[in-house]
Amino acid sequence: MDELPTFVTCPRAVRAVDFGHALVLIDYRTGSVQALQPLAADQWKATSRTGALNHMAPALARHLLALGLLTPVGGPGPWAPALTVSSAHASWGSTEHPAGVTRPPRGPLTGTLTAATALTVAFAATRRHRTGMRHVLTLLTAANARTNRPATLQEAIRAVTTVRRAGWYSPGRTACLEESVAAVLLLASRRLGVRWCHGIASDPIRLHAWVQTMNGDDVAEPSSTHDYTPVLTIGDRHHQPR
């Protein structure tokens, strides 16, 4: 059995969210998500204060190292603590936008075709094995760099609605990730910027992606989106992924 390193760190692309009853690790390079129960979460938090691996059970350490959620380093050092959030009311996925269930309103064919192109690009990025999320973040960052003014709320709503209309006719999976990425791309093609958000809620633990205006207004989202704590946002310079 391979010998464990003495010191480790948490990669900067991995974000930790502490709900109290579970600690969730999100790897924004691969899109993988790992939930740690309280005992394992306590060991992760103890290790985060010094980087010394002797605070963690060997089996857990090997598991997290194999997943790339920890990496060996040459000496001690803390890493960023987990984002602490409170649990939300359970929704079991029934209160977010029902993509592919509710037919969006009709609109201009040309806009729908442009949105379909944006969805195709989003599909291609998200389908990359183990690197899909990294390509999504690269794509979103590049799209944001093309913008020259923030989209108004009405402009953003029209874009999201158009993407949902295109997704209605798409043979592929059109859920919140593909939908939100396509909306950003569609607006960027018009040099308009919005903020892309990726967040998490608990009871049950669930992830969601959506867009906001630069003023922080959620775009065409139900009130239940407020249950999600943003873990990563792209659209403001100080929120760029590292």
N, C-alpha and C positions, 0 to 999 in steps of 0.2 A: 504494500500500500504506500502511495506517495506520501512523503513527509510534508506536513503543513508548514506554510511560511510563518514567521514570527509576527510580522506586521502586515496589515492589509489596509486598503482604503475602499471607499465606495466611489465608483466612476461618476464623473460630473453629469453624464447623461442619464443617470439613474436617480429618480426622485422618490422619496419616502413620504408616506402619508400615514399618520398615526390616528386611528379612530378610538384608541383605548382598548377595545376588545380585539383588535387586529391591527397589524401594521402592514401596509401594502407598498411593495416596491414596484415601480413602473420603469422599465428600461426603454428609453426613447430612441435607442439604436435599433432594437429588434421588435419593439412592440409587445414584449412579453411582460406578464404581470404575475407577481408572486405575493401571496398573502401569508404572513407569519402570525401564528397564534401567540397568546400573551407570553409564554415562557420563552419562545424563540425571539419574540419582539424585544423582550427585556435584554436578552443576550446581544442582539443587534445594537440596541441603544447603548449598552455598556461598552461594547467594542468601539462604537463611534466616538467615544470620548477620548480614547487614546490610540486606537488602531491596533492595540495588542490583541492577538487572536486567542490568548489564553482565557478570555472572558466568554468564549463561545464553544459549545459542544462540537467535537470534531466532525460528527456526521453532518451537522448543520453547516459548519464552515466549508466542508467539501462540496455540499450541495450548492451553496451560494457562489463558491469559486467556479464550479462547473458551469453555472448559468451566466457567469460574467457579472454578477451583481456585487461581487467583491473582487479586487485584484491585489496581488502581492505588491508590497513596497519595501524599500530598504530600511525604513526606520519609523519610529512612532509619530503619530500626528492625528488630530481629530478631523472629522469631516462634518459637513453641515447636518444639523439635527433634522429630524423628521418634521414635516408640516403637521401640526396638531389641529384637528378639526373635530367637531361634534357630529354625532350620528344624525342622519336625516330620517324622516318617516319612510317606512317601506312603501315602495310603489310597484315592485316586481315588474318594472319595465312597461307599465300600462299607461303612464301619464306623459311620457315624452312623445314627440311628434311621431305618429304612426306611419312611417315611410312605407310606401307601397300598399297602403290600406285605404287611405282617403285620396280620392282623385283631386288633384289640384285644379284650380280654375283654368279655363282655356286662355290662350294668349297668342301673340304673333308667331308664325312658324319659323321665321328667321331667328328670333331669339331662342326658341326651343332647340334649333339645330346648333347654335353656338354653345348653348348649355350642354348639349349632348357631347360635343367635342371636349368640353371641360370635364365632363364626367368620365369620358374615355381615358383622358390623361390621369385623372384621379384613380380610376380602376387600375391602370397600369402601374402606378406608384405603389398602391396598397397591396398589390398581389406579389410583390417581390419577396421571395422566401427569406425570412429572418432579417431582411434589411428594409422591409417595406416602410416602417415608421421613419427610419432615417431618411429615406428618399422623400417621404411626405414632407418632413421638416425642411429639407433642402429646397423642395419645390415651393413651399409656402414662403420661405425666406426670399427666394428669387422673385416670386410674384410680388411680394411686398415692396421690393426694391424698385419695381417698375411703376409704382403709383406716384401721382403728384398732388393728389388732394384726397381728404377723407370722403367716403361715400356718406350721403345723407341717410337717415333712417328709411325713407321711402325708396331710395335707390337700392339700398341693401335688401329691403323686403322684396322688391321686384326681382332681384337676382336670385334670392333663395327660392322664391315661388317658381321662377322659371326653371331652376335646377330640379326642383321637385316634380315639375311637369315633365321634364325630360326623363327623370328617373322612373316615372310611371310607365313609360314605354320601353324602358331598358330591360334586356333579358338578364342582366347581371344583378348582383346584390347592391342595393342602394340604401345604405343605412347612414347614420349620422356622420361617420368619418368621411365617406365618399362625398356625401352631400355638402358638408361644410367646406371641404377642400375645393370642390368644383365651384362653389359660390365665390370663394376667394379668387380663384383663377378667372372666373367670368368677370368679376368686377375689375381685376387687374388688367384684363384685356381692354378695359375702358379707362385705364389709369386711375381707378378709384380704389381706395384702401379701406379695409375693415380689419378688425382684430379677430384672429382665430383663437379659440379657446379649447383646451382639453382639460376635463375635470373629472372628479370622482365623488361619489356619494356612497353611503353605506346602508345596510339593513334592507335588502342585500347589497353587497359591494358591487358597484356598477360604474362603468365609464361612459362618458358622453362627450361629443365634440360639437361645437356650435360656433356661430359668429356673432360678434358684437360690433356696433359702431365704435368709432374712436372715443365717443362720449360715454361708452359703457352700457349702451342700451342693447339688450338681447334682441336678436333679429328673428322674428317669426317663430318664437319659442313659447311654450307654455310656462305658467308660473312655477311649475315643478323644477325647471332648470335652475332656479335659485337654490335648490338643495345641493347642487354640485359646487364643490370648491375647485376653482381653477388651479391646476398644477403647473401647466405650461401655457403661455399665451404668446402669440406671434403677431406683430402688427405695431408694436411700439419699440423704439430702439433699445430701451432699457429692459425689454423682455425677450430679446433675441436668444435662441437656444445656444448653448455652449458646446 
